[in-house]
Amino acid sequence: MSLVKKSMILFVALSLVMALGAPLPVFAKAKYITIASGWVTGVYYPCAGAISRILWMEREKLGVRATVESSGASVANSNLIASKDADLALLQNDIANYAHYGKLMFQKPIKDMLGVATMYPETCQIQVRKGAGIKSVADLKGKRVAIGPLGSGTEQNTKQILEVFGLTVKDLGKVEQLTSTESADFMKDGRIDAAFYTTGVGAAVLADTALMTPCDLVPIDDAHIEKLKAKYPFYAKDVVKAGTYKGLDRDVPMVAVMAMLVARKGLKKDLVYNVTKAIFEHLDRLHAAHAKLKAVTLESAMDGMSIPLHPGAEQYFKEKGILKK
């Protein structure tokens, strides 16, 4: 049967249902919501995809279907929430705070953005070409470095890490503001010496680069981690384990922020409550989508929450005993 004939049959069937006054099937009356994610090569995209599949499983109960949009990640997603072009979004907890309160790269507060849950650590990883003579952050002086796209969370993390080592981007030899995919391509081609990535450990973009060209990760020592945390309390210590990437033969200390899920304030309380409940009742689906998502648990869902909660999420976590009633 041709696609045209199938479409005509579906149209006639729906017309008959409407004419008879019968209820429309769920797929015909479902509300569509948009989840803003990130680059396809990162962790946000598979995370958002897993959430959308969970919501599809629960579509009859929720009455919604979710679509996933690839985007420029944290800062871009904050602006998508502000413009109502996204209903849910994944972003860093530090950027969420800057956005909600109108700090740094945000000229005015985005009060329409409220928290749902924190998800997993996003580690600030500094990948360098072996042979570039870079053993510490201080060695980046005079080098060719990709610091993340203009206005991105990665760019802010880069500047803050450089700051505690007494450097600014002006001290770098050449600054490239690239997406994660572009950074990987530049690294493989030898056009840069180092690239900053704020993403889940094991992200495909770093793993693929390490497979194609000899690479290493630059550690951040405890003294500088404590200095960073003292000025920017969103940071936490993290470790990239040996063997995570090809050629990485030792554990590497790093810093991390938290990935978090946010929602538009305008979404109904019941909807956000049910979405939150669906996610945490099907964590196995989330864990299967990416190794980094195994860190998502009900018990850690408020760790690093940096903005006020959506009332729907707040109700769910109070019922589960994660928040006090």
KOLFIKOL-643763 format. One record per atom (N, C-alpha, C): residue in one letter; z, y negated, x negated. Coordinates in pm, whole numbers, plus 50000, padded with zeros to 5 digits. Layout:
<lumlums>
aZYX ...
</lumlums>
This chain:
<lumlums>
m500005012049914 m500005000050000 m500004987549911 s499144977949944 s499054965949861 s500274957249878 l500494948349779 l501614939149784 l501504929849904 v500284925749938 v500084916850052 v500514923650182 k500114936550199 k500474943850321 k501994945650330 k502624948750214 k504074950350213 k504764937350254 s504264926150202 s504854913150234 s504704910050383 m503514913350441 m503284910850583 m504204919250669 i504414931950630 i505304940650707 i506734935350703 l507194930850583 l508534925350571 l508684912850655 f507654904150656 f507704891850733 f507804894850882 v506984904350928 v507004908151070 v508344914051108 a508914922551019 a510194928951048 a511304918551060 l511324909050968 l512334898550974 l512164889751096 s510904887151133 s510644879051252 s511144885951377 l510944899051386 l511434906651501 l512954906551508 v513574908051390 v515044907851387 v515564894451438 m514944883751392 m515384870351433 m515124868151582 a513974872951629 a513634871251770 a514594878651861 l515064890051818 l515984898151898 l517434893551885 g517654883851796 g519014878751780 g519904887651700 a519344897251629 a520144906351549 a520504899851417 p521604904151353 p521994898351226 p520984901651116 l520744892051029 l519834894250918 l520464903450815 p519644911350744 p520204919350636 p520844910550530 v521774916150452 v522514908450354 v521594901150258 f520524907950209 f519664901750108 f518944889650164 a518764889150297 a518024878050355 a518884865650375 k520214867550391 k521084856150419 k522014852950302 a521884860350193 a522804858550080 a522624844750017 k523734839049973 k523714826549900 k523414829549753 y522564821549692 y522254823349551 y523124814049468 i523724819449363 i524454811249269 i523864813349130 t523954803149047 t523364803448914 t524444803948808 i524274813148712 i525194814148599 i524454809048475 a524944798248416 a524354793048293 a524954800748176 s524104805848088 s524594814547980 s524374807947844 g523444813147765 g523194807847632 g521904813747579 w521784814447448 w520574820147388 w520554835147411 v519364840447428 v519204854647455 v519754863147340 t519784857547219 t520234865047102 t521754864947085 g522454857447167 g523914856547154 g524634866347244 v525904863147276 v526734871647361 v526804866347504 y526644853047521 y526724847247656 y525714853747751 y524504855847701 y523444860747790 y523754874747844 p524074884647760 p524454897747815 p525724897247899 c526644888147864 c527864886647944 c527524881748084 a526704871348093 a526294866148224 a525494876548301 g524664884148229 g523904894748295 g524804905248356 a525854908948283 a526804918948335 a527524913548458 i527914900748454 i528574894648570 i527644894648691 s526374891348668 s525424891048780 s525254904948841 r525264915348756 r525124929048807 r526374933348885 i527534928848839 i528774931648914 i528724925049051 l528264912749055 l528174905549183 l527134912149274 w526074917649214 w525084925049294 w525714937249357 m526544944449281 m527244956149335 m528124952449454 e528684940349448 e529614935849552 e528954926149650 r527624926449657 r526894916249734 r527234916249883 e527474928049941 e527764928350084 e529104921850113 k530064923550022 k531374917550040 k531344902550010 l530604898849905 l530594884949861 l529604876249936 g528494882249976 g527444874350040 g526704865349944 v526734868749815 v526034860649715 v525214869649623 r524194863749566 r523424870149459 r523354860149345 a523484865049224 a523544856149108 a522274857149025 t521824845748977 t520724845248881 t521274839748749 v520744844648640 v521194840648507 v520164831548443 e520624820348389 e519724810948322 e520084810248175 s519114812148087 s519324809947944 s519384794847920 s520244790547828 s520394776147806 s520794773647661 g521114760947633 g521564757047500 g523044759047479 a523684766747567 a525094770547556 a526054759147591 s527184757947520 s528364750847570 s528144736747623 v527604727847541 v527434714047585 v526414713247698 a525304720247681 a524274720447785 a524834725947916 n525664736447908 n526214742448029 n527184733148100 s527944725348024 s528824715248084 s528014705348166 n526884701148110 n526034691448180 n525344697748301 l525054710848294 l524464717748409 l525454718748524 i526724720648492 i527764720448595 i527874706448655 a527864696348569 a527994682448616 a526854678648710 s525644683348681 s524474679848762 s524274689348880 k525194699048895 k525124709149002 k523904718348989 d523364719148868 d522254728448843 d522754742348804 a524064743848791 a524674756948768 a525974757548848 d526304769448895 d527534771348972 d528644777448888 l528264786448799 l529174792348701 l528544790348564 a529374790148460 a528824788348326 a529784794148223 l529224798348112 l529994802847997 l529934792147889 l531074789247829 l531124779447722 l532404780947642 q532474773747530 q533654774247444 q534814766547509 n536054771047483 n537204764347544 n537404750247488 d537034747847363 d537184734447309 d536194724847374 i534954729347393 i533944720947456 i534294718447604 a534834728647670 a535264726847809 a536304715847819 n537224715547725 n538254705147725 n537664691347700 y536774690347602 y536114677647574 y535364672647698 a534694681947766 a533904678247883 a534794673747998 h535814681648029 h536664678548145 h537384665148129 y537764662048005 y538524649747981 y537694638547922 g536384640747904 g535504630047858 g535744625947714 k535784635547623 k536044632647481 k534824636047396 l534824630647275 l533774633147175 l532364631047232 m531594641847245 m530184640247282 m529974637147431 f531044636947510 f530934634247654 f531384619947684 q530464612047737 q530744597947763 q531704595947880 k531674605247974 k532594604248087 k533064618348126 p534234619448188 p534784632648221 p533924640148322 i533874653248306 i533214661848404 i534324668948483 k534874661948579 k535994667248657 k535544678048755 d534224679248774 d533694689348865 d533734703248804 m534134704448677 m534184717248609 m535624722148600 l535874734248655 l537204740048654 l537164754148595 g538274758548541 g538334771348473 g538384783248568 v537824794448524 v537954807148594 v538754816948508 a538314819348384 a539024828548295 a538504826748153 t539364829548055 t538874830547918 t538454844947895 m537494846747805 m536834859647794 m537094866847661 y536654860947551 y536734867547421 y536654856947311 p537114860247190 p537014850547080 p535564848247039 e535224835647017 e533934831946959 e534184827446817 t533734835246726 t534084833046586 t533094823546518 c533644814246441 c532824804846366 c532404811746237 q531194816946236 q530714824946124 q529724816946039 i529924817445909 i529064810145816 i528294820545735 q527034822345772 q526204832345703 q525414825445592 v525414831445474 v524744825445359 v523844835545291 r522814830545225 r521944839145146 r522664843145018 k522644856044988 k523174860444858 k522294854444749 g522914849844644 g522184843444537 g522124828344549 a522664822944663 a522644808444682 a523844801744616 g524764809844560 g525914804144492 g526964798344584 i527084803944702 i528044798844801 i529124809344823 k530314806544773 k531444815644789 k532524809944880 s532504796644900 s533484790144986 s532814778645059 v533514773045157 v532964761645233 v532684750045137 a533534748145037 a533344737244942 a531994738344870 d531504750644854 d530224752844784 d529014748644867 l529214745044991 l528094740745075 l527584726845036 k528364719744958 k527944706344914 k526614707144841 g525654699144886 g524334698644825 g523384709644867 k523834718544958 k522994729845000 k522234726545129 r521264735145158 r520464734045282 r521174742145390 v521644735145494 v522524741745591 v522094738745734 a522064749245817 a521834747645961 a523194746446028 i523414735546102 i524744732846158 i524804734346310 g523744739746369 g523704741046515 g522924729846579 p522444731846702 p521654721446771 p522444708646793 l521744697646803 l522364684646829 l523204685246956 g524464681246945 g525354680947061 g525954694247099 s525734704547020 s526214717947055 s527664719847012 g528284730447066 g529614734147023 g529624738046876 t528574744946832 t528474748946692 t528484736846600 e527774726346639 e527754714246557 e529154708446541 q529914707946651 q531274702546643 q532164711246556 n532064724446571 n532854733446489 n532514731646341 t531224730246310 t530784728146173 t531434715746113 k531374704746186 k531924692046137 k533424693046114 q534114700046205 q535564701246194 q535954710146076 i535214720846053 i535494729645939 i535214722345808 l534074715345801 l533774707445681 l534864697245655 e535354691145761 e536354680445750 e537614685045675 v538124697045708 v539364701445644 v539134705445498 f537884706545458 f537564709045317 f537154695945246 g537354684845315 g537054671845255 g535584668445250 l534774674645337 l533334672345339 l532894666845474 t531714660845475 t531034657145599 t529594662545589 v528854661545698 v527464666345694 v526634658345593 k527074646145561 k526354638045463 k526444643945322 d527444652445301 d527604658645170 d526684670645151 l526094675245260 l525174686545251 l523834681645194 g523134690545124 g521874686445063 g520804683645166 k520684692345265 k519724690545373 k520314696745498 v520294689245607 v520884693845733 v519774697445831 e519874709445886 e518934713845989 e519704716146119 q519204710446227 q519844712446358 q518954721746440 l519314734646437 l518464745146488 l519214753846589 t518454760246676 t519044770646761 t519394782646673 s520134791946729 s520524803746650 s519294811746607 t518304813046693 t517094820346658 t516334813346547 e516234800146556 e515554792446452 e516304793346318 s517634792846325 s518434794046203 s518164807346134 a518114817946213 a517834831246158 a516464831646091 d515464825846157 d514114825646101 d514074817745970 f514774806345967 f514804798145845 f515504805645732 m516544813145765 m517274820745664 m516384831745605 k515684838745693 k514804849545648 k513674844245560 d513204832145591 d512094826245516 d512554819145390 g513874818345367 g514394811445250 g514374796345261 r514234791145384 r514184776645401 r515564770245411 i516604778145431 i517974773145428 i518834782745345 d519974777545300 d520904785545221 d522054791045306 a522344784245416 a523494788045499 a523274783645642 a523954790545735 a523874786845876 a525224789445942 f525634779946026 f526854781446105 f526484787146242 y527264796746287 y527094802446421 y528474803446486 t528614798246605 t529834800746683 t529444810346794 t529774822946772 t529344833446864 t530214845746842 g530064855446928 g530834867646914 g530474875246787 v531484881346726 v531244889446607 v530294900946643 g529314903246559 g528334913646585 g527114908746661 a527034895646688 a525894890146761 a524584894146695 a523594897146777 a522324902446728 a521654893246627 v521794880146645 v521084870846558 v521584872046414 l522884873946393 l523404875746257 l523084889646204 a523204899646290 a522944913446249 a521494915146205 d520574909246281 d519154910446249 d518824903546117 t519424891846096 t519194884645970 t519674892845852 a520864898845866 a521434906945757 a520574919245728 l519884924345827 l518994935645806 l517744931745728 m517314919245748 m516034914745693 m516154908345554 t517344902645524 t517504895645397 t518944897045349 p519194898145220 p520554899545170 p521414887345205 c522514889845278 c523364878945327 c524834882045302 d525644871845315 d527094873345306 d527724863745406 l529024865145428 l529784855845511 l530774848445423 v530954835545449 v531884827445373 v533254827845440 p534314831345367 p535654831745426 p536274817745438 i537274816745525 i538114804845533 i539544809345504 d540134803845400 d541454808445356 d542544803645451 d543714809945442 d544824807145533 d545244792545533 a545284786345416 a545734772445407 a544824763245487 h543524765345477 h542584756845551 h542554760445700 i542824773045732 i542924776945873 i544094769645939 e545214769245871 e546394762445926 e546164747445938 k545464741845842 k545134727645847 k544224724645966 l543264733445990 l542344731846102 l543084733046235 k543954743046246 k544704745246371 k545664733646400 a546194727646295 a547134716546314 a546444704446378 k545194702246342 k544464690746397 k543714694246524 y543234706846532 y542454711246648 y543064724246701 p544034723246792 p544824735046834 p544054745746911 f542764743346942 f541974753547011 f541624765246918 y541704763046787 y541304773346694 y542374784146677 a541914796246648 a542794807446616 a542194814846498 k543024821846424 k542514829746313 k541824842246366 d540754846146302 d540034858246338 d539554864946209 v539114877246220 v538624884646103 v537334891946140 v536334890746057 v535124898746071 v535284910945982 k535284922646042 k535584934845969 k534414939045878 a534774945445768 a533774951145678 a532864960645756 g531574959945726 g530614968645792 g530044963045921 t530554951545966 t530024945446089 t528544942246072 y528184937245955 y526794934245924 y526394941645796 k525124944445783 k524634951245664 k525014943245538 g525574950245442 g525934943845316 g527304937545314 l528014937145428 l529364931445432 l530354942545397 d530884941845275 d531704952745225 d533204949645222 r533614938945290 r535034935245293 r535334927845423 d536614927545462 d537024919445576 d536954904745536 v536484896345630 v536314882045601 v537114873845702 p538134866245655 p538894857745747 p538074845845795 m538174843145925 m537424832245988 m538324825146087 v537774815546158 v538464809546273 v537614811746397 a538254810846512 a537544813246638 a538044803846746 v537184800946841 v537564794746968 v537404805647073 m537674802547199 m537554812547305 m536354809547394 a535574819947424 a534564818747529 a535264819047663 m534804811147757 m535424810847888 m534394809247999 l534784813548118 l533934812048236 l534484800548318 v533604791548360 v533984780148444 v533184780448573 a533664772648670 a532994771748800 a532944757348846 r531954754448929 r531894741248993 r533064739749091 k533684728249089 k534794725449179 k534374726949324 g533094724149353 g532604724649491 g532444738549548 l532514748949466 l532414762549520 l533664765649601 k533474772449714 k534584775349803 k535634784049734 k536884781649771 k538004789049712 k537844804149731 d537464808349850 d537324822649876 d536234828849790 l535144821549770 l534044826849689 l534504828949545 v535134818949485 v535574820249346 v536654830849333 y537524831849433 y538544842549433 y537864856249429 n536884858249514 n536194871249522 n535354874149398 v534734863749341 v533974865549218 v534904869649104 t536034862649092 t537014865848988 t537534880149006 k537864883649127 k538364897049157 k537324907749122 a536074905149158 a535004914849130 a534844917248980 i534894906448903 i534734907648758 i535844916348698 f537084913348737 f538214920348674 f538484934148735 e537854937148848 e537934950648901 e536834959648846 h535874953548775 h534764961348718 h534604957948569 l535714957148498 l535654953748356 l534874964048275 d534824976448324 d534064986648253 d532584982648241 r532064976148345 r530664971548342 r530484960448239 l531484951748232 l531434940748135 l531534946247993 h532464955447971 h532684961247839 h531444968547788 a530684974347879 a529494982047840 a528324973147800 a528384960347836 a527244951447813 a527124946947668 h528254945947597 h528234941647457 h529574945347396 a529554949447270 a530794953647203 a531854942647206 k531434930147194 k532404919047191 k533134917547323 l532504921747432 l533104920047565 l534224929947591 k534434939447503 k535574948447516 k536894940947501 a536824928847445 a538024920547428 a538464914047559 v537624914547663 v537974908247791 v538964917247865 t540144911947894 t541154919447969 t541814910248071 l542404916148171 l543144908348270 l544314901248205 e545004908148115 e546214902748053 e545924890547965 s544714889647909 s544384878547819 s543534867847886 a543374868648017 a542434859848088 a542834845248089 m544104842248056 m544554828348050 m544764823647907 d544504832047808 d544684828147669 d543704817147631 g544224805847591 g543354794747550 g542704787347665 m543184789347789 m542624781747902 m542904766947880 s541844759147870 s541964745347823 s541734734747929 i541424738948053 i541214729448162 i541884734948288 p542074726648390 p542684731648514 p541854742748577 l542534752048644 l541874763448707 l541284759748842 h540184766648878 h539664765749014 h540694772449106 p540974766749224 p541974772649314 p541734787349347 g540474791549353 g540184805449383 g540624814749271 a540354810749146 a540794818649031 a542314818349021 e542894806849046 e544354805549039 e545024815049138 q544494815949259 q545054824949360 q545014839449311 y543884843449252 y543744857249206 y544754860449096 f544884851748998 f545764854548885 f547244853748924 k547554846149026 k548924846149078 k549224859449147 e548264864449223 e548454877249290 e548624888649192 k547964887649075 k548034898248975 k549224896548880 g549974885748898 g551154883548816 g550854877448680 i549624873148657 i549264866848531 i549774852548527 l549804846048642 l550374832748657 l551584833548749 k552554824948726 k553714824548814 k553334818048946 k553854823349057 k553554817749188 k554344804949209 
</lumlums>
